[in-house]
Amino acid sequence: MFEQTFKNIDDILHKDAGCSSELDYVEQTSWILFLKYLDDLEKDRATAAELTGKTLALSGAEGYTPIIDKEYQWTVWAAPKLENGKIDHNALTGDDLTDFVNNKLFPYFKKFKANAVSADTIEYKIGEIFSELKNRIQSGYNLREVINYIDELRFRTHAEKHEMSHLYESKIKNMGNAGRNGGEYYTPRALIKTVIKVVNPKIGETIYDGAVGSAGFLVEAFEYLKKSKKLTTNDITTLQKNTFYGKEKKSLAYIIGIMNMILHGIEAPNIIHTNTLAENIADIQEKDRYDVVLANPPFGGKERAEVQQNFPIKTGETASLFLQHFIKILRAGGKAGVVIKNTFLSNTDNASIALRRELLTSCNLHTVLDLPAGTFTGAGVKTVVLFFDKGMSTKKVWFYSLSLDRNLGKTNPLNEKDLSEFVELQKTQADSANSWTLDLKNIDKTTYDLSAKNPNIAEEAPLREPSEILKAMAKLDKESEAILKTIKELL
């Protein structure tokens, strides 16, 4: 039922003049979905208050105080019900609905940010989300239809939330496949799960992603930790409030990340809407550091000179700046799994060499996973995953080059089975047809080149320069002339 509801909503938004792409569909679905989620959250909290004896009884006992004022509650403006449970036909629609949403509802929710007690509350997240968004659905009749469909959705049970989170993930994936920068929001879940298995975070450790996107690393780490042991009440509180942290620069990604974490069961995600690279890493103190970093920072971007001033190694390459940030923000003994372009291993510019030297001297880069082209749908770049621990220099690096007997793409994506050999071999860092160990004593200390060249595979002959080819052709022409001359003489 949920899947069909999402399809129906997309069909409506496709017809609306204010929504032009899959990105718009996800954004607009998200804010309405969020308000429906809040309505169910309020109901759950009211029920919990009743169960603990805090009822609105004649005894004067204090009842649950709703977060949202009555006029702005879902059951009042969005889905007022008749006795038969159907939405009242007098509910706001058309211009009346869009006027209310644009001029009253959004301004009301924006104020929550300033009035919130702290940034780790649901009230703060409400204010943050509605400060970053605007209603793009131009037709109030289309908006009414979307609201009616979303009102059918439920977030009350674990099974409902689980199904909803999977559907939302599929929408994010579709958005990534739709192009127009969408790909930066979606990292293949098979890869994320594999990175988490290798890093192996523990309950009680803090986990950070400074380029959070759709929060894929954080939600999968949450799922991993939930299954890692039988959880105590303290464990649940720790996972909810003191484990997952992130930063995101772009408004849409920030909202999607928040919504994704909420649907996976984290009520008030510790995600901050900010440009991570605008922070000077010299200002990072011990209290700011984390135990685990999991991230796929954007690559290919170029940062302005003033942003580069925040880093000791100056470069315009976004991913290289993020890597410096991650190294600095890890605690001593901390662990990281970071996706980066494979050219990081071999680029010969001064910044790349300096960054490789910094990584190898301040951290133990123990594993490099070399991924095939097509791992990221729509991105033509090859990537690697760097696994490193902070606080001890690198002596040896274990490489694994993922070799598949098929091409990866939209209809043939990477899966966990593809990576199962890597996960198994990584435990002992054994050599195989696809893996090998590089002793840092054997690398060039002027370039710190870490190219992932599998020594078990014979290198193909390098392509010749055009001038070489022309010389060879001229030589063959002369030889041909000599042979023809000899034949003529014989005749």
N, C-alpha and C positions, 0 to 999 in steps of 0.2 A: 504493500500500500504506500509506504513512504517513498519508494522509488518512483512510482507513478505520479505522486504528488509533486515531486521535484520536476519531473518532465512537464507536467501541466503548467507549473510556474514559469519554466523556461519558455514555453510556447507563448504565454501571455506577455512576458517581458520582451520577447522577440518582436512583438507587434507594437511595442511602445516606442514613441519617438525619442524618449530620453535614454534608452538603453541600446547600445550599438554592438556590444561584444559579450563574449563569455565572461570577461572580467567584470563588466557591469552587472551581469546576471548574478554572479556570486556576491558582489558587493551589496546589491539591493536585497537579495534574499537574506543576507547575513544580518542586517539590522532588524528586519522584521522577525526573523527567527530568534534573534537575541531577546526581543521583547516578549515573545511567546515563552521562551525559556525562563525569563524572569517571572512571568506569571505563574508558571509551574513551580519555580523555586519558592516563591512567596507562599503558595499553597502548602508545600512540603514543610516550610518553617512554621507555618501556623499550626499544622497538624502536630509537629514535634512539640510545640509549645503547649498544646492541649494535653498531649500524652504526659508531659511533665507537671501537669496540674496548673499551668498558667492559662486558665480559661477566663473568658469574659463573664464569669458567673456573678450572681447577685452578691456573692460574698465580697466583691470588690477586688478580687484577684486580678492582677495585671495581665492583659492578653498580649499577643504578638502585635507589634507595631509594624505595619507594612513599610517597605522602603519607599514605595511610590504613592503619591497622593491619589485620592480616589478618582479625580477627573482624568488622570493619565494612566489608570490601570487598564490592562488589556480587556478585561470584561466590561469596561464602561465605554471606551471610545472605539475599540477594534471589533469586539465580538460580544455585544450585549445579547443575552439569550432569552428566548421565549420559554414558556413552561415546557414545551415539547423538546427543548434542547437545541432547537434550530436558531441560527442567528436572526435577530429581530430585523424585519424588512425595513424598519425605520433607521437602521444603523447608518452612520455617516457614509456618504459615497460622492462620487463626482467632485466638483469644485469644492464642496463643503469639506470633504475628506482631505484633499490636498492642502487646502487653506489651514485646516487644523494641524496637520502633520508639519507643514513647513513653518508656520508662524507661531504655533503654541507648543507642540510636542517636542520638537528638536531643541528650541531654546530652553525649555524646562529641563530636559535631560543634560544639556551642556553645563548647567549650574551645579550638577552633582560633583564635578571634579573639585571645584573650589570649596565646597562644603564638606568633603569627605574627611574623615579623621586621619587616614593615612593612605598611601598608594597601594597597599596590599588588601584593600577592601573592594567588595563588589560595587559599592557606590562610586568609588574613584574610577573603576573601569567603565561604568555607565557613562560618566561624564567625559572620559577620554574618548570613547568610541563616538559619541554624538558631537564631540568637538571636531572630529576629523571627517565626518561623513555629511552628506546631504542627500535628501531624497531626490533621486533622478527619475522616478516614475512620474511622467507628466500627466497621464490620464488618471483621474481619480476613480474611474470605473475599472481600469486595469488594476489599480492599487487595491480596490475593494475585492476583486477576484483573488488576488495573491493572498491577501489577509484571510479570506475565507478558507483557502487551501491550507495555509499554515496553521490555522486554528484547529485543523483536524489532527495535527501532529501532537504527540505526547512525549514528555521528558520525565515521566514520573518513576519508571522502573529502570533497573540496570540494563535490562534487555533492550528497552526502547532507546536509551541513550547510546548503547553500543551500536545498534543498527543505524541510528542517526549519524554517529561519528563516522561510520564507514561510508555512508552516502555523501557526507560532506567532504570526506577525503577524495571520493571519486569526482566530485565537482571541482575540487582544487586541481586534480590531475587533468581533467578536461580543459580547465583554464590554462594550464601549462602547455597543453597540446595546441591551444588555439593561437599561439604566437603572441605578438604585440607585448613582449616582455613577460608574458605569463609564465614562461619556462623557469624564470628565476624563483618562482614560488614553490616549485615542486622538485624534490629530490626523490629518486626511486626508493620506495619503502623497503625493498629487498636489500638495497645498499645500506640504508640507515640501520636496519635491524642487525646487519652483519657488523657494522662499525661498533654498535653498542655491545654486541656479544664479545668482541675482541677487547674493548675498553673495560667492560665488566664493572660498571658502577655499583656502589653499595648504598643501602639505605643509611642516611646520616651524612652522606657526601653531598656537597652542593654541585649542581650541574648548570652550565652556562653556555648560551649560544648568542654571540654578539651580532649575528646576522640572521635573525630568527625566521624570517619569511613566514611560511605557513605553520611554523612550530613543529615540523615533522620530527626533528631530533628529540625535542622535549616530550612530545606525546608518546613516542615509541619508548623513550627511556622510562616514562611513567608506567607504561604497560609492562615493560621488562622488570621493573622493581616490584610491581604489584605481585608478579608471579615468582619472585625470587625466594620468598619465604612466607610463612604464615604471619600475617600482619597483626601487630598489637594496636591498641588505640593510639599509643604514642607514635607508632610508625605511620599510621594514617594521617595524623596531624602534621608530622614531619614532611610527608610527601605533599600534602595540601599547601603548606605555608612556607616551608624552609628548605626546599630542594631545588626547584626549577626557576631559573632566572634568564632573562633575555632582553635584547635591545633590537629595535627595528626602525629603520629610517623612513620607509615609505608607508603612507597612510593606509592604503588598501591591504598591504601585506600585514600591517600591524593588526587591523581589524580581523582579518582572516585567521591570523595566529591566535589571537585572543579567543575567537569563537571556536576554533578547533580544539584548543585546550579545555575550554568549558564543556564542549560536547564529549570530550574524553573523561570528564569527571573532576577537573581542577577548577574549583569555583571562582577563585580570584587570582588569575595568573600574574606572576611577578614579571610582567613584560613592560618595558618602558619604551615610549615612542621618542626616539632620539637618534641622531647620527653618531654611531659608535666612534667613527674616525675623527669626529670633531673634538674628541677628548684627548688631551695631551697625556701620553702614556707615562711621562715622568711623574705625573700626579697620582698614579695608582699606588695605593698604600696596602699594607697587609690585610686590613679589614675589607678591602675591596676585592680580594682574590677568591678564586673558586677551586674546588677539588678536581672537577672534571670539565673539560671543554669538548663539545660536540658541535661541529659546524660545517656548513658548505657556503663559504662567503662568496659574494658575486665576483666573477672574474671577467676580465676584459674591459672593465670600467677605468676611467682616468680621473684622478683626483686633482683638485686645484692646488697651487703652490702653498696657499695658507694652510690647507689640511695637511700637506706633507710636513709642515713645520712641527707637527705634533709627534713626529717620529725621528729616532736617531738615524735610521737608514732612509734617505729621501728617495721616493719613487712615486710615479703617478699611478702605478698598477694597484688597483683596489685590493686584490687578494693578498699582495705582498704586505700591504699596510695592515690588513686584518691579521695576518700571521704574526707580525710583530706584536700586535695587541694581545693575541692569544697567548703567546709565550710569556709576556709580561704579567698577564692577569691570572696565570696559573699559580697555585701555591706550590712551594717546594714539595716534591713527592706527588704532585698532581699529574693527571693522565689526560691525554687528548687524542681525538680522532678528527682530522681536518681534511676535507676534500679541496684539492687545488689543481690547477692546470699542470699537465706533465712537463711543460717547458720550464717550470720552476726548478726541476732537477738539473737542467743543463744550460740555461740562459747564461751568456757570457758578459752581460753588462755588469758594471761595478755593484749596483744595488743587489742584484740577484746573488752574486758571489758573496757579498757581505752578509746577506740574509741566511744563505746556506751555512756559512761559517758560524753565525750567531746561533742558529738552530742546533748545529752539531756540537758546539762547545757548551751551551747552557742547558741542553736537553739530551736525553738518550733517545735518538730516533731509531727505535728498535725494529719497525716494520714499515714497508712501503707496499701498498697494493696498487698494481698497475692495471687500469681498467681499459677495456676495448672501446673503440669509437662506437657511438650510438648508445652508450650507457644513458646519456641524458638526451631525451627526445627533443629534437629540434636544435640541439647544440652540436656543432660540428667539431668541437674540441675534444681532445683526449685528456683524461684526468687521472690523477693518482690520489690515494688516501694516505696521509702521513699519520702514523701512530707514534706518539712520543711521550716520554715522562720528563717532568721538570726536575732539575737539580743535580743531574749527573751527565757528564759529557758522553758522546757516542763513541763506542769502540767498534761495533759491528752493526751492519744494517741487513736485515733479512728482507729480500724482495720476493714478491709473488706476482707473476704476470698472468692475468686471467685470459685463457685461450679458449674460445668457444667455436663449435663447428657450425655456427649460424651467425647471420648478421642481426644486430639488435635494432629495434625500431618501435614505432607506435603499436604495431600488431604483434610484435615479438619482443617484449621487454625483458630486462634482466629479472631473474627470479632467485630465491634463496638457495635453490638446489645448485644453481650455477656457481655459487660462492661457498658451497659446503666443503669442498676440498681445501680451500684457503683457510677456512675457520679451523679445520682439523689439523692441518699442517702447521698453522701459526702457533699452536699450543707448544710445540717442541721446536719450531723454526727449522724443520727438517728440509734438506735439499731434495728436489725432485725434478722432473722434466720441466715444471713450470716455476720452480723456486730455486733461489741461490743466495749465498751470503757474501756480502762485500765487507772486507776488512779495511777499516779506514786508514790503516798504515799504507795501503796500496793506492790511495787516491792522490791526485795532483793537488798539492796544498796551495797552489796559486789560483786554481779555478774552483776547487771543491766540487767538481763535476760528479753528480750522482746518477747519471743517465741509467735508465732501467733497461740495460742490454742483457738479455738472457744468454749466458755463456753456453747453454745447452743447445742453442739453435745456431746453425751456420749462418754467418752474415751474408746478405746478398751483396753482390758486387755493386759498388757505388755508381750512380749515374754519371756518365761522362759529360764534360763541358762541351758546348757546341763547337768550340774551336778544335777540340780533340777529334770530334766526329768528322769535321770537315777535312782535317789532315789525313785521317784514316781513309776517307772516301777518295781523296786525291791520290793516295798511295795505291789503292785498289785500281783506280783508273789507269795509272801508269803500268801496273802489272798486267792489266787486261790488254793494253796496247801492245806490250811486249809479246804476249801470248799470240795475239792476232797476227803480229808481224812474222813471228816464227812459223805460223801455220801457212801464211801466204808464201813464204820462202820455200817451204816444203812442197807446196803445190806447183 
